[in-house]
Amino acid sequence: MASPRSNPSAVRNSVPILETLKGFLGQADKVKVFEVASGTGEHAKLFCNYFAAASWEPTEYDESHMDDIKAHCKHLKNVKAPKVLDISKDLSEWGFAPTHLGKYDVGICINMIHITPIECTYGLFRNMSKLLATGGLLFTYGPYAVDGVISPQSNIDFHNSLRQRDPRWGLRDVYHLKEMSEKEGMKLEMVIDMPSNNKTLVFRRLPPDSDTERSVREMSIKSVEAR
């Protein structure tokens, strides 16, 4: 196997993100994690060296990164084989059954929301609401707008450059993400300022507040498990 590729952004932000996770998880025993947009796998490598008892399930849209993830994490027994995933698709269309469906403690999505169409963000919340156990946490990381304002100028320039590359991309507003999460039975609990004008958003999976939501969630889980 060739040497795995490295993502300079992942190298820079891995330690600050790990410190944030430690503040919520400590050294949690046997925490079950589902990662969306794993990229080269360098986040999983660092995080799983610290959370040695975690069960980590990496996924990535770009199939060419499968070998990178495998190579970076080859000595880590707690990292499962990576899966190719288009998060915009409903869980029932994934083609594989997540290991701990409806029982994950943590979801992680780093630097995806601003460089994908909005359908991927809708899919992230829709599917995480089915993957996470009640009380489970979703961490997203990246640059965001706040109440319609992008700052500082470097983030404005970055947003404009993303729009030029693909008009469907760009920095999303925290308020809109909060609204999206609430429609899927989740709650934005905390916004944490991070280095380089980024933020970590922390969402919690709420208990089903109606028989309808509970029924839909159980049917979704059963349909995947039956395949």
Disulfide bonds with the S-S distance in Angstrom:
none
